[in-house]
Amino acid sequence: MKLKSNVRLLITCDSGAGAGKTTAAKYLSKQFGLNLLTSGLLYRYVAYKLIDSKKIATDILFLKKITKNINSKFLKNPKLYSPKITEYTSKIAKIKKVRQLLRGHQRKFATKKLAILEGRDMGILFPNADVKIFFKCSLKVASKRRFKEFKKTNNKMTLKKIEKSIKQRNLVDSTRKFSPLRIPFGAVVVDTTKMNKKQMFRRIFKIVEDKLLLKYGRNYKAR
C-alpha cells in the first residue's frame, strides 16, 4: 500500500524476546511503506565493536566514536547474532550512557515522514508516536519460537537454555533503572501467545488502519 504524500506516520513496537515485535514491524513496514529501525541491532553493533576492539563499555570516547556514524549496512551482519554478542548486548543495554548515545540515532531516524521503530523502549522514547503497540507472549511460547529460529544457525542451543536466557533478559530489561521494559502509556497491547502470524498481521494492520482513518479519513491511500 502506498500512502499519500501528506501522510506522516510514526509507529513503535515494543516487547520482550520472542513476542513478535520484529516480525510485526517488518510486516507493517512492508504494508505501509515505512522506514524500519530495529533498535536492538544498535546495541548488538555496540557490543560487537567493543568486543572486536577489546574496549570496555566505560570508554566514553570510544562509545561516542562508534555511535556517531553507524553503518546501516553493518547492522545486517550475521556476526551480530552470535551467542557471545547476544550475551554481552544484554549487559551493555543496561548502561545509561550507551542508551543515551544511541538515542540520538533513534531520534534522528524518527524524524522520517514514515517510520517504524521496534525495540524494548521505543514507545517510552517516543510517547507521541501515532501508534504504539506492545506485544506480550508466554515464556513457553516465546522460547519455542526462538528455538525454531536458532535451529537454523545454532544447533547447540537447547530449548531449556533459550527459555532461561529469555527469562533472564526480560527480568534485566524490566528492572533496569534507566528506561525499563514496560507498557508505554496509551499503547495497544497485543497478546500473541495463541496467535499465528496471519492472526497477528490482521490485528496490527487494523490497529494502524484505524489510526490512519481517524487522522486522515478515507483519503490516506495514494492512487
Backbone as ProteinMPNN parsed JSONL, in Angstrom:
{"seq_chain_A": "MKLKSNVRLLITCDSGAGAGKTTAAKYLSKQFGLNLLTSGLLYRYVAYKLIDSKKIATDILFLKKITKNINSKFLKNPKLYSPKITEYTSKIAKIKKVRQLLRGHQRKFATKKLAILEGRDMGILFPNADVKIFFKCSLKVASKRRFKEFKKTNNKMTLKKIEKSIKQRNLVDSTRKFSPLRIPFGAVVVDTTKMNKKQMFRRIFKIVEDKLLLKYGRNYKAR", "coords_chain_A": {"N_chain_A": [[0.839, -1.189, 0.0], [0.529, 2.202, -0.874], [1.012, 5.275, 0.665], [-0.508, 8.537, 0.786], [1.188, 11.599, -0.124], [0.994, 13.55, 1.828], [0.751, 12.264, 4.21], [1.92, 11.502, 7.427], [3.527, 9.232, 9.523], [4.264, 7.609, 12.475], [5.314, 4.798, 14.104], [5.633, 2.675, 16.944], [6.972, -0.372, 18.176], [7.075, -2.567, 20.791], [8.431, -5.045, 23.04], [9.234, -7.985, 25.023], [11.616, -10.65, 24.493], [10.889, -12.756, 21.679], [8.144, -12.27, 21.409], [7.048, -11.251, 19.142], [7.501, -8.722, 18.028], [9.491, -7.941, 16.134], [8.892, -9.393, 13.786], [6.349, -8.371, 13.375], [6.891, -5.624, 12.999], [8.393, -5.665, 10.642], [6.479, -6.586, 8.873], [4.509, -4.507, 8.97], [6.065, -2.422, 8.051], [6.502, -3.172, 5.405], [3.843, -3.3, 4.433], [2.85, -0.673, 4.677], [4.79, 0.916, 3.61], [6.939, 1.876, 5.225], [9.873, 3.269, 6.782], [12.163, 1.263, 8.479], [13.513, 0.702, 11.714], [15.384, -1.39, 13.678], [15.93, -1.338, 16.88], [17.339, -2.972, 18.624], [19.452, -3.979, 17.155], [21.243, -1.911, 17.123], [22.344, -1.942, 19.662], [23.522, -4.432, 19.591], [25.405, -3.913, 17.67], [27.076, -2.053, 18.999], [27.99, -3.724, 21.057], [29.406, -5.636, 19.558], [31.444, -4.017, 18.43], [32.8, -3.187, 20.732], [33.784, -5.633, 21.757], [35.268, -6.578, 19.556], [37.206, -4.6, 19.319], [38.392, -4.8, 21.703], [37.683, -3.163, 23.832], [36.368, -1.459, 26.75], [33.093, -1.029, 28.184], [32.907, 1.341, 29.52], [34.457, 3.156, 28.311], [34.109, 6.111, 27.287], [34.878, 7.908, 25.197], [35.44, 6.161, 23.08], [32.936, 4.968, 22.765], [31.422, 7.179, 21.944], [32.639, 7.657, 19.512], [32.051, 5.323, 17.951], [29.307, 5.402, 17.85], [28.639, 7.695, 16.591], [28.565, 7.773, 13.748], [26.823, 5.405, 12.473], [27.095, 2.534, 10.562], [24.666, 1.519, 8.508], [24.537, -0.716, 6.857], [26.175, -2.54, 8.084], [24.638, -3.37, 10.159], [23.25, -5.494, 9.273], [24.888, -7.608, 9.389], [25.537, -10.992, 9.975], [27.171, -11.73, 12.09], [26.485, -10.3, 14.277], [24.633, -11.723, 15.637], [25.736, -13.729, 17.11], [26.157, -16.02, 19.904], [27.883, -14.964, 21.862], [27.885, -12.201, 21.379], [25.191, -11.714, 21.768], [24.889, -12.271, 24.507], [26.542, -10.304, 25.646], [25.321, -8.012, 24.75], [22.956, -7.73, 26.261], [24.048, -6.922, 28.622], [25.382, -4.453, 28.143], [23.224, -2.972, 27.379], [22.051, -2.102, 29.645], [23.482, 0.019, 30.475], [23.451, 3.38, 31.116], [24.727, 5.505, 29.698], [25.322, 4.362, 27.221], [22.752, 3.903, 26.185], [21.86, 6.535, 26.06], [23.577, 7.651, 24.127], [22.859, 6.188, 21.855], [20.282, 7.014, 21.523], [20.281, 9.392, 20.15], [20.665, 8.62, 17.498], [18.344, 7.124, 17.139], [16.326, 9.055, 17.516], [16.838, 10.77, 15.387], [16.257, 9.079, 13.252], [13.525, 8.77, 13.654], [12.479, 11.119, 12.732], [11.9, 10.841, 10.117], [9.417, 10.899, 7.55], [7.736, 8.684, 7.272], [7.897, 6.211, 9.47], [8.92, 3.359, 11.413], [9.746, 2.036, 14.492], [11.261, -0.519, 16.295], [11.666, -2.232, 19.416], [12.571, -2.293, 22.817], [11.933, -0.184, 24.337], [10.848, 1.787, 22.773], [8.328, 2.983, 22.601], [8.332, 4.387, 24.931], [10.381, 6.175, 24.564], [9.364, 7.582, 22.417], [6.755, 9.021, 23.098], [4.711, 10.363, 21.809], [4.138, 9.053, 19.483], [2.252, 8.026, 16.608], [1.074, 5.511, 16.574], [1.356, 3.104, 19.064], [2.453, -0.016, 19.896], [2.41, -2.738, 22.067], [3.727, -5.846, 22.492], [2.989, -8.995, 23.934], [3.727, -12.226, 25.336], [3.573, -15.667, 26.325], [6.182, -17.173, 28.281], [6.863, -19.782, 27.611], [5.867, -20.157, 24.955], [7.242, -18.108, 23.622], [9.865, -18.982, 23.928], [9.86, -21.354, 22.439], [9.486, -20.302, 19.894], [11.858, -18.841, 19.526], [13.668, -20.941, 19.702], [13.109, -22.353, 17.406], [14.019, -20.526, 15.515], [16.764, -20.402, 16.166], [17.598, -22.985, 15.552], [18.192, -22.997, 12.889], [20.646, -21.772, 12.629], [22.22, -22.264, 14.876], [22.89, -25.092, 16.293], [23.575, -25.897, 18.806], [22.153, -24.685, 20.773], [19.727, -25.24, 23.213], [16.246, -25.83, 24.002], [15.746, -25.422, 26.684], [17.91, -23.839, 27.498], [17.435, -21.544, 25.998], [14.977, -20.71, 27.025], [15.724, -20.075, 29.637], [17.519, -18.003, 29.092], [15.855, -16.037, 27.878], [14.077, -15.5, 29.959], [15.827, -14.42, 31.864], [16.846, -12.198, 30.444], [14.523, -10.633, 30.02], [13.885, -10.078, 32.647], [16.077, -8.553, 33.465], [15.828, -6.369, 31.709], [13.333, -5.322, 32.437], [13.731, -4.455, 34.998], [15.804, -2.656, 35.045], [17.2, 0.559, 35.873], [17.236, 2.755, 34.14], [15.121, 3.646, 31.612], [13.301, 1.239, 31.596], [11.87, -1.947, 30.475], [8.572, -1.747, 29.778], [4.97, -1.381, 29.539], [4.122, 1.15, 27.344], [2.5, 4.303, 27.959], [-0.743, 4.592, 26.735], [-0.402, 2.683, 24.789], [-1.357, 0.009, 22.552], [-2.044, -3.184, 23.589], [-0.991, -6.286, 22.484], [-1.511, -9.605, 22.698], [0.253, -12.294, 21.742], [0.36, -14.958, 22.286], [-1.482, -17.068, 21.678], [-1.782, -16.677, 19.015], [-1.377, -17.108, 15.48], [0.83, -16.178, 12.752], [-0.721, -14.955, 10.703], [-3.042, -14.178, 12.051], [-1.998, -12.351, 13.859], [-0.987, -10.455, 12.071], [-3.36, -9.507, 10.865], [-4.551, -8.305, 13.064], [-2.72, -6.206, 13.836], [-2.583, -4.745, 11.493], [-5.143, -3.692, 11.318], [-5.124, -2.051, 13.568], [-3.315, -0.029, 12.826], [-4.533, 0.865, 10.467], [-6.977, 1.841, 11.46], [-6.059, 4.046, 12.885], [-5.017, 5.651, 10.843], [-7.364, 6.174, 9.425], [-8.74, 7.656, 11.329], [-7.098, 9.875, 11.561], [-6.693, 10.858, 8.933], [-8.963, 10.316, 7.48], [-10.729, 8.627, 4.813], [-9.02, 9.102, 2.773], [-6.275, 8.461, 2.815], [-4.827, 6.74, 1.287], [-2.699, 6.479, -1.558], [-3.356, 6.889, -5.015]], "CA_chain_A": [[0.0, 0.0, 0.0], [1.262, 3.458, -0.916], [0.293, 6.332, 1.359], [-0.454, 9.847, 0.151], [2.388, 12.365, 0.217], [0.775, 14.383, 3.014], [0.632, 11.396, 5.392], [3.06, 11.266, 8.315], [3.165, 8.116, 10.389], [5.325, 7.087, 13.334], [4.834, 3.636, 14.862], [6.61, 1.981, 17.793], [6.63, -1.745, 18.554], [7.914, -2.989, 21.906], [8.117, -6.31, 23.724], [10.372, -8.786, 25.428], [12.059, -11.551, 23.425], [10.023, -13.8, 21.142], [6.709, -11.944, 21.45], [6.592, -10.969, 17.785], [7.651, -7.321, 17.617], [10.317, -7.804, 14.927], [8.081, -9.9, 12.676], [5.258, -7.405, 13.189], [7.441, -4.377, 12.468], [8.762, -5.914, 9.241], [5.22, -6.688, 8.136], [3.916, -3.172, 8.861], [6.969, -1.643, 7.202], [6.225, -3.566, 4.017], [2.458, -2.997, 4.078], [2.575, 0.76, 4.621], [5.928, 1.631, 3.029], [7.598, 2.6, 6.311], [11.29, 3.045, 7.072], [12.222, 0.436, 9.683], [14.721, 0.639, 12.529], [15.371, -2.371, 14.754], [16.839, -0.72, 17.841], [18.19, -3.997, 19.225], [20.653, -4.135, 16.342], [22.17, -0.843, 17.504], [23.052, -2.419, 20.852], [24.384, -5.534, 19.142], [26.502, -3.242, 16.956], [27.981, -1.526, 20.022], [28.592, -4.883, 21.716], [30.381, -6.194, 18.617], [32.567, -3.089, 18.32], [33.542, -3.224, 21.989], [34.495, -6.914, 21.83], [36.22, -6.635, 18.441], [38.295, -3.645, 19.584], [38.875, -5.082, 23.059], [37.446, -1.976, 24.645], [35.393, -1.66, 27.82], [31.879, -0.235, 27.982], [33.019, 2.638, 30.198], [35.318, 4.014, 27.475], [33.152, 7.066, 26.707], [35.372, 8.444, 23.929], [35.263, 5.114, 22.071], [31.498, 4.837, 22.555], [30.996, 8.331, 21.144], [33.185, 7.477, 18.166], [31.372, 4.271, 17.19], [27.865, 5.692, 17.725], [28.455, 8.952, 15.856], [28.141, 7.421, 12.387], [26.598, 3.958, 12.436], [26.944, 1.987, 9.212], [23.423, 0.749, 8.462], [24.785, -1.991, 6.173], [26.788, -3.463, 9.036], [23.587, -3.862, 11.051], [22.736, -6.727, 8.675], [25.95, -8.603, 9.512], [25.123, -12.142, 10.809], [28.044, -11.837, 13.259], [25.833, -9.613, 15.393], [23.718, -12.65, 16.301], [26.468, -14.809, 17.779], [25.81, -16.132, 21.33], [28.757, -14.078, 22.641], [27.376, -10.838, 21.192], [23.867, -11.683, 22.392], [25.071, -12.207, 25.962], [27.137, -9.009, 26.01], [24.35, -6.968, 24.418], [22.046, -7.539, 27.395], [24.802, -6.245, 29.685], [25.626, -3.04, 27.814], [21.929, -2.289, 27.223], [21.691, -1.557, 30.961], [24.334, 1.181, 30.749], [22.74, 4.62, 30.785], [25.451, 6.287, 28.682], [25.154, 3.685, 25.932], [21.382, 4.173, 25.741], [21.778, 7.954, 25.727], [24.276, 7.886, 22.862], [22.092, 5.589, 20.761], [19.014, 7.733, 21.37], [20.456, 10.41, 19.112], [20.444, 7.927, 16.227], [16.934, 6.74, 17.1], [15.517, 10.276, 17.347], [17.051, 11.24, 14.014], [15.507, 8.167, 12.387], [12.097, 9.002, 13.872], [12.042, 12.339, 12.039], [11.459, 10.48, 8.769], [7.972, 11.094, 7.397], [7.098, 7.391, 7.506], [8.889, 5.424, 10.21], [8.517, 2.407, 12.45], [10.891, 1.646, 15.314], [10.92, -1.618, 17.202], [12.675, -2.49, 20.434], [12.066, -2.6, 24.152], [11.513, 1.059, 24.994], [10.583, 2.786, 21.738], [7.109, 3.709, 22.948], [8.704, 5.274, 26.035], [11.216, 7.218, 23.957], [8.512, 8.382, 21.531], [5.405, 8.966, 23.678], [3.732, 10.986, 20.911], [4.021, 8.277, 18.24], [0.861, 7.869, 16.157], [0.635, 4.176, 17.009], [2.287, 2.393, 19.947], [1.981, -1.382, 20.119], [3.225, -3.536, 22.984], [3.436, -7.271, 22.315], [3.347, -9.876, 25.033], [3.62, -13.639, 24.975], [4.017, -16.525, 27.426], [7.593, -17.562, 28.204], [6.939, -21.08, 26.937], [5.676, -19.967, 23.519], [8.347, -17.269, 23.148], [11.061, -19.839, 23.891], [9.716, -22.265, 21.293], [9.691, -19.501, 18.682], [13.281, -18.568, 19.426], [14.341, -22.221, 19.464], [12.905, -22.632, 15.983], [14.911, -19.616, 14.796], [18.15, -20.783, 16.432], [17.9, -24.28, 14.928], [18.693, -22.749, 11.537], [22.026, -21.282, 12.655], [22.972, -22.696, 16.051], [22.34, -26.369, 16.755], [23.986, -26.15, 20.187], [21.188, -24.079, 21.688], [18.607, -26.104, 23.592], [15.044, -25.105, 24.399], [15.903, -25.061, 28.101], [18.861, -22.719, 27.556], [16.774, -20.374, 25.435], [13.962, -20.279, 27.998], [16.458, -19.448, 30.739], [18.079, -16.755, 28.568], [14.76, -15.072, 27.688], [13.578, -15.14, 31.292], [16.825, -13.552, 32.473], [16.914, -10.937, 29.68], [13.32, -9.85, 30.304], [13.988, -9.619, 34.036], [17.073, -7.475, 33.464], [15.277, -5.212, 30.998], [12.173, -4.759, 33.147], [14.131, -3.932, 36.308], [16.877, -1.664, 34.961], [16.78, 1.876, 36.363], [17.075, 3.704, 33.037], [14.26, 3.21, 30.51], [12.986, -0.2, 31.713], [10.85, -2.536, 29.618], [7.232, -1.669, 30.349], [3.952, -0.987, 28.56], [4.057, 2.608, 27.229], [1.183, 4.903, 28.153], [-1.517, 4.719, 25.504], [-0.089, 1.629, 23.817], [-2.291, -1.102, 22.364], [-1.38, -4.428, 23.972], [-1.357, -7.427, 21.643], [-1.01, -10.865, 23.244], [0.427, -13.198, 20.599], [0.55, -16.325, 22.791], [-2.327, -18.03, 20.963], [-1.956, -16.195, 17.646], [-0.407, -17.438, 14.437], [1.273, -14.945, 12.093], [-1.825, -14.325, 9.977], [-3.926, -13.54, 13.027], [-1.3, -11.174, 14.366], [-0.931, -9.475, 10.985], [-4.693, -8.893, 10.731], [-4.775, -7.452, 14.243], [-1.908, -4.993, 13.824], [-2.952, -3.966, 10.306], [-6.358, -2.963, 11.679], [-4.74, -1.005, 14.523], [-2.719, 1.067, 12.059], [-5.557, 1.373, 9.54], [-7.927, 2.642, 12.249], [-5.401, 5.315, 13.211], [-4.963, 6.433, 9.603], [-8.732, 6.617, 9.147], [-9.064, 8.683, 12.314], [-6.258, 11.046, 11.334], [-6.772, 11.371, 7.567], [-10.179, 9.908, 6.784], [-10.52, 7.537, 3.843], [-8.15, 9.565, 1.689], [-4.856, 8.319, 3.153], [-4.174, 5.91, 0.277], [-2.354, 7.099, -2.84], [-3.945, 6.148, -6.145]], "C_chain_A": [[0.879, 1.247, 0.0], [0.402, 4.539, -0.284], [0.456, 7.651, 0.628], [0.734, 10.647, 0.675], [2.221, 13.218, 1.467], [0.717, 13.583, 4.319], [1.972, 11.291, 6.126], [2.646, 10.184, 9.308], [4.383, 7.618, 11.154], [4.736, 5.992, 14.216], [5.97, 3.086, 15.727], [6.081, 0.595, 18.145], [7.599, -2.189, 19.643], [7.482, -4.342, 22.442], [9.391, -6.922, 24.253], [10.721, -9.715, 24.263], [10.975, -12.537, 23.001], [8.535, -13.512, 21.128], [6.159, -11.538, 20.09], [6.833, -9.575, 17.264], [8.435, -7.152, 16.305], [9.557, -8.251, 13.69], [6.971, -8.911, 12.348], [5.756, -6.13, 12.536], [7.83, -4.523, 10.992], [7.517, -5.958, 8.361], [4.602, -5.307, 7.916], [4.752, -2.263, 7.967], [6.685, -1.906, 5.724], [4.832, -3.132, 3.575], [2.209, -1.51, 3.863], [3.743, 1.59, 4.083], [6.693, 2.457, 4.045], [9.092, 2.275, 6.392], [11.38, 2.331, 8.42], [13.575, 0.511, 10.381], [14.506, -0.384, 13.65], [16.394, -1.916, 15.782], [17.786, -1.726, 18.493], [19.486, -4.203, 18.464], [21.694, -3.072, 16.675], [23.004, -1.28, 18.715], [23.972, -3.592, 20.508], [25.615, -4.971, 18.425], [27.541, -2.719, 17.952], [28.715, -2.665, 20.724], [29.695, -5.489, 20.844], [31.633, -5.326, 18.552], [33.441, -3.106, 19.574], [34.392, -4.497, 22.092], [35.596, -6.98, 20.775], [37.439, -5.741, 18.682], [38.92, -3.829, 20.96], [38.807, -3.85, 23.952], [36.431, -2.305, 25.73], [34.245, -0.67, 27.646], [31.906, 1.117, 28.679], [33.948, 3.601, 29.457], [34.422, 4.969, 26.685], [33.595, 7.593, 25.344], [35.172, 7.441, 22.794], [33.777, 4.94, 21.743], [30.96, 5.969, 21.684], [31.433, 8.182, 19.69], [32.373, 6.474, 17.349], [29.874, 4.536, 17.007], [27.586, 6.968, 16.939], [27.934, 8.699, 14.447], [28.027, 5.902, 12.278], [26.325, 3.504, 11.003], [25.725, 1.065, 9.176], [23.6, -0.614, 7.792], [25.36, -3.021, 7.137], [25.763, -4.057, 9.989], [22.956, -5.162, 10.519], [23.743, -7.875, 8.784], [25.522, -9.742, 10.447], [25.978, -12.326, 12.066], [27.408, -11.207, 14.497], [24.924, -10.542, 16.195], [24.432, -13.81, 16.993], [26.095, -14.843, 19.261], [26.612, -15.166, 22.21], [28.252, -12.636, 22.575], [26.028, -10.685, 21.891], [23.98, -11.517, 23.907], [25.584, -10.828, 26.396], [26.168, -7.856, 25.752], [23.421, -6.676, 25.594], [22.729, -6.801, 28.54], [24.991, -4.763, 29.378], [24.327, -2.252, 27.656], [21.463, -1.662, 28.535], [22.425, -0.247, 31.247], [23.68, 2.46, 30.222], [23.415, 5.39, 29.652], [25.301, 5.673, 27.297], [23.776, 4.003, 25.36], [21.229, 5.634, 25.318], [22.425, 8.254, 24.378], [23.487, 7.34, 21.669], [20.773, 6.311, 20.53], [19.1, 8.829, 20.317], [20.164, 9.823, 17.741], [18.965, 7.578, 16.06], [16.031, 7.955, 16.848], [15.636, 10.827, 15.933], [16.247, 10.392, 13.035], [14.008, 8.453, 12.466], [11.579, 10.271, 13.205], [11.622, 12.053, 10.597], [9.936, 10.562, 8.699], [7.193, 9.819, 7.681], [8.111, 6.48, 8.191], [8.248, 4.481, 11.221], [9.778, 1.966, 13.171], [10.469, 0.534, 16.261], [12.058, -1.876, 18.173], [12.035, -2.853, 21.753], [11.637, -1.344, 24.912], [11.19, 2.17, 24.0], [9.336, 3.622, 22.049], [7.317, 4.665, 24.105], [9.484, 6.455, 25.486], [10.4, 8.151, 23.071], [7.057, 8.319, 22.006], [4.319, 9.537, 22.772], [3.621, 10.277, 19.56], [2.545, 8.098, 17.886], [0.271, 6.551, 16.644], [1.728, 3.556, 17.875], [1.692, 1.014, 20.229], [2.951, -2.091, 21.05], [2.787, -4.995, 22.866], [3.825, -8.048, 23.565], [3.062, -11.317, 24.635], [4.104, -14.47, 26.16], [5.468, -16.937, 27.195], [7.764, -18.854, 27.413], [6.841, -20.934, 25.413], [6.821, -19.158, 22.922], [9.624, -18.094, 22.992], [11.023, -20.792, 22.703], [9.956, -21.536, 19.977], [11.172, -19.236, 18.453], [14.081, -19.836, 19.118], [14.263, -22.592, 17.984], [13.833, -21.777, 15.125], [16.365, -20.067, 14.931], [18.547, -22.088, 15.762], [18.505, -24.113, 13.536], [20.182, -22.392, 11.532], [22.874, -21.804, 13.813], [22.349, -23.957, 16.664], [22.678, -26.689, 18.212], [22.991, -25.597, 21.204], [20.031, -25.033, 21.954], [17.419, -25.237, 24.011], [15.164, -24.61, 25.842], [16.824, -23.852, 28.255], [18.208, -21.428, 27.066], [15.742, -19.817, 26.411], [14.618, -19.549, 29.176], [16.993, -18.08, 30.32], [17.011, -15.66, 28.433], [14.238, -14.575, 29.033], [14.521, -14.151, 31.971], [16.875, -12.188, 31.788], [15.707, -10.053, 29.985], [13.327, -9.297, 31.726], [14.936, -8.431, 34.128], [16.492, -6.205, 32.851], [14.14, -4.535, 31.757], [12.536, -4.149, 34.498], [15.271, -2.917, 36.241], [16.338, -0.281, 35.331], [16.459, 2.836, 35.224], [16.278, 3.092, 31.891], [13.957, 1.712, 30.55], [11.919, -0.648, 30.717], [9.506, -2.484, 30.332], [6.257, -1.231, 29.264], [3.876, 0.538, 28.512], [2.629, 3.114, 27.434], [0.483, 5.056, 26.803], [-1.254, 3.649, 24.459], [-1.205, 0.593, 23.734], [-1.528, -2.379, 22.685], [-1.914, -5.583, 23.118], [-0.701, -8.686, 22.214], [-0.966, -11.89, 22.118], [0.555, -14.667, 21.003], [-0.222, -17.364, 21.974], [-2.58, -17.609, 19.513], [-0.946, -16.824, 16.699], [-0.067, -16.122, 13.721], [0.129, -14.214, 11.401], [-2.762, -13.578, 10.92], [-3.294, -12.272, 13.586], [-1.264, -10.07, 13.306], [-2.27, -8.749, 10.817], [-4.949, -7.9, 11.855], [-4.001, -6.14, 14.14], [-2.203, -4.116, 12.598], [-4.169, -3.103, 10.627], [-6.056, -1.818, 12.651], [-4.206, 0.223, 13.781], [-3.747, 1.698, 11.123], [-6.561, 2.261, 10.276], [-7.343, 4.009, 12.594], [-5.344, 6.227, 11.994], [-6.34, 6.988, 9.238], [-9.136, 7.757, 10.078], [-8.339, 9.995, 12.011], [-6.468, 11.689, 9.961], [-8.077, 11.055, 6.844], [-9.856, 8.808, 5.78], [-9.569, 7.916, 2.714], [-6.663, 9.441, 1.996], [-4.097, 7.489, 2.121], [-3.891, 6.701, -0.992], [-2.945, 6.261, -3.959], [-2.855, 5.574, -7.026]], "O_chain_A": [[1.842, 1.346, 0.761], [-0.767, 4.711, -0.631], [1.447, 7.859, -0.072], [1.223, 10.402, 1.778], [3.213, 13.573, 2.104], [0.642, 14.161, 5.403], [3.011, 11.025, 5.523], [1.547, 10.222, 9.861], [5.4, 7.253, 10.564], [3.791, 6.22, 14.971], [7.123, 3.038, 15.296], [4.887, 0.417, 18.382], [8.813, -2.187, 19.434], [6.322, -4.735, 22.317], [10.491, -6.445, 23.973], [10.175, -9.572, 23.169], [10.244, -13.08, 23.83], [7.736, -14.41, 20.863], [4.944, -11.484, 19.9], [6.41, -9.262, 16.151], [8.083, -6.319, 15.47], [9.574, -7.57, 12.665], [6.689, -8.647, 11.179], [5.118, -5.608, 11.622], [7.618, -3.609, 10.194], [7.509, -5.433, 7.248], [4.213, -4.975, 6.797], [4.218, -1.441, 7.222], [6.636, -0.985, 4.909], [4.662, -2.647, 2.456], [1.448, -1.126, 2.975], [3.694, 2.82, 4.099], [7.059, 3.601, 3.774], [9.514, 1.154, 6.108], [10.747, 2.748, 9.39], [14.628, 0.404, 9.753], [13.583, -0.264, 14.455], [17.596, -2.088, 15.579], [18.904, -1.375, 18.871], [20.506, -4.561, 19.053], [22.893, -3.306, 16.524], [24.205, -1.021, 18.784], [25.061, -3.724, 21.065], [26.721, -5.493, 18.562], [28.741, -2.92, 17.768], [29.92, -2.581, 20.958], [30.778, -5.813, 21.332], [32.751, -5.837, 18.612], [34.668, -3.047, 19.487], [35.564, -4.444, 22.465], [36.72, -7.389, 21.067], [38.558, -6.082, 18.298], [39.85, -3.116, 21.338], [39.729, -3.542, 24.708], [35.72, -3.306, 25.644], [34.407, 0.389, 27.039], [31.027, 1.949, 28.455], [34.194, 4.717, 29.915], [34.026, 4.672, 25.558], [32.776, 7.711, 24.433], [34.784, 7.813, 21.687], [33.409, 4.784, 20.579], [30.14, 5.741, 20.795], [30.7, 8.532, 18.765], [32.043, 6.736, 16.193], [29.245, 3.965, 16.116], [26.432, 7.285, 16.653], [26.977, 9.336, 14.007], [29.011, 5.208, 12.022], [25.438, 4.026, 10.328], [25.745, -0.029, 9.739], [22.89, -1.563, 8.123], [25.079, -4.215, 7.031], [25.988, -5.122, 10.563], [22.219, -5.839, 11.236], [23.476, -8.984, 8.322], [25.177, -9.483, 11.6], [25.558, -13.002, 13.005], [27.758, -11.549, 15.626], [24.494, -10.198, 17.296], [23.787, -14.769, 17.415], [25.751, -13.805, 19.826], [26.088, -14.62, 23.181], [28.198, -11.94, 23.589], [25.754, -9.664, 22.522], [23.258, -10.724, 24.511], [25.117, -10.263, 27.385], [26.195, -6.846, 26.454], [23.131, -5.517, 25.89], [22.069, -6.133, 29.336], [24.786, -3.914, 30.246], [24.316, -1.027, 27.779], [20.588, -0.797, 28.539], [22.044, 0.504, 32.145], [23.399, 2.586, 29.031], [22.739, 5.875, 28.745], [25.167, 6.394, 26.308], [23.653, 4.336, 24.181], [20.549, 5.933, 24.336], [21.883, 9.019, 23.581], [23.453, 7.957, 20.605], [20.207, 6.224, 19.441], [18.105, 9.154, 19.668], [19.497, 10.45, 16.918], [18.405, 7.72, 14.974], [15.089, 7.883, 16.06], [14.656, 11.293, 15.353], [15.631, 10.915, 12.106], [13.307, 8.386, 11.457], [10.368, 10.476, 13.122], [11.053, 12.918, 9.931], [9.253, 10.318, 9.694], [6.11, 9.868, 8.264], [9.071, 6.031, 7.565], [7.197, 4.762, 11.797], [10.759, 1.569, 12.542], [9.448, 0.634, 16.941], [13.235, -1.764, 17.832], [11.076, -3.624, 21.804], [11.054, -1.43, 25.992], [11.249, 3.351, 24.34], [9.305, 4.824, 21.786], [6.579, 5.638, 24.256], [9.272, 7.596, 25.895], [10.687, 9.344, 22.974], [6.228, 7.646, 21.394], [3.139, 9.231, 22.947], [3.075, 10.832, 18.606], [1.693, 8.027, 18.772], [-0.882, 6.489, 17.069], [2.888, 3.49, 17.468], [0.575, 0.895, 20.733], [4.164, -2.05, 20.847], [1.628, -5.331, 23.109], [4.861, -7.787, 24.176], [2.272, -11.592, 23.732], [4.96, -14.017, 26.921], [5.923, -17.036, 26.055], [8.708, -18.992, 26.635], [7.636, -21.517, 24.675], [7.315, -19.48, 21.841], [10.371, -17.915, 22.03], [12.038, -21.009, 22.041], [10.558, -22.088, 19.056], [11.68, -19.383, 17.342], [15.052, -19.799, 18.362], [15.229, -23.079, 17.396], [14.369, -22.251, 14.124], [17.107, -20.11, 13.949], [19.719, -22.279, 15.435], [19.24, -24.98, 13.062], [20.893, -22.668, 10.566], [24.103, -21.789, 13.742], [21.404, -23.882, 17.449], [22.137, -27.634, 18.785], [22.995, -26.003, 22.366], [19.431, -25.569, 21.021], [17.578, -24.06, 24.332], [14.73, -23.505, 26.166], [16.55, -22.952, 29.048], [18.403, -20.359, 27.645], [15.644, -18.605, 26.6], [14.113, -18.528, 29.643], [16.933, -17.118, 31.086], [17.23, -14.512, 28.819], [13.99, -13.383, 29.216], [14.082, -13.172, 32.575], [16.938, -11.152, 32.451], [15.86, -8.848, 30.186], [12.842, -8.195, 31.979], [14.639, -7.433, 34.784], [16.64, -5.111, 33.397], [14.004, -3.312, 31.72], [11.741, -3.411, 35.08], [15.668, -2.37, 37.27], [15.159, 0.009, 35.124], [15.529, 3.636, 35.323], [16.719, 2.124, 31.272], [14.323, 0.989, 29.623], [11.165, 0.167, 30.187], [9.33, -3.111, 31.377], [6.667, -0.766, 28.2], [3.593, 1.167, 29.532], [1.666, 2.418, 27.113], [1.055, 5.588, 25.851], [-1.816, 3.697, 23.365], [-1.905, 0.334, 24.713], [-0.471, -2.627, 22.106], [-3.12, -5.819, 23.044], [0.523, -8.81, 22.209], [-2.003, -12.306, 21.602], [0.827, -15.522, 20.161], [0.32, -18.411, 21.621], [-3.487, -18.127, 18.863], [0.207, -17.048, 17.07], [-0.62, -15.073, 14.053], [0.02, -12.992, 11.501], [-3.216, -12.476, 10.614], [-3.963, -11.253, 13.763], [-1.484, -8.898, 13.611], [-2.307, -7.53, 10.648], [-5.484, -6.812, 11.641], [-4.576, -5.07, 14.339], [-2.086, -2.892, 12.663], [-4.224, -1.93, 10.257], [-6.659, -0.749, 12.565], [-4.591, 1.357, 14.068], [-3.82, 2.921, 11.004], [-6.948, 3.314, 9.769], [-8.057, 5.012, 12.593], [-5.591, 7.429, 12.097], [-6.462, 8.132, 8.798], [-9.797, 8.707, 9.658], [-8.895, 11.08, 12.183], [-6.428, 12.912, 9.832], [-8.272, 11.488, 5.708], [-8.827, 8.141, 5.89], [-9.343, 7.124, 1.799], [-5.865, 10.231, 1.491], [-2.868, 7.524, 2.079], [-4.72, 7.488, -1.448], [-3.019, 5.038, -3.845], [-3.15, 4.919, -8.026]]}, "name": "protein", "num_of_chains": 1, "seq": "MKLKSNVRLLITCDSGAGAGKTTAAKYLSKQFGLNLLTSGLLYRYVAYKLIDSKKIATDILFLKKITKNINSKFLKNPKLYSPKITEYTSKIAKIKKVRQLLRGHQRKFATKKLAILEGRDMGILFPNADVKIFFKCSLKVASKRRFKEFKKTNNKMTLKKIEKSIKQRNLVDSTRKFSPLRIPFGAVVVDTTKMNKKQMFRRIFKIVEDKLLLKYGRNYKAR"}
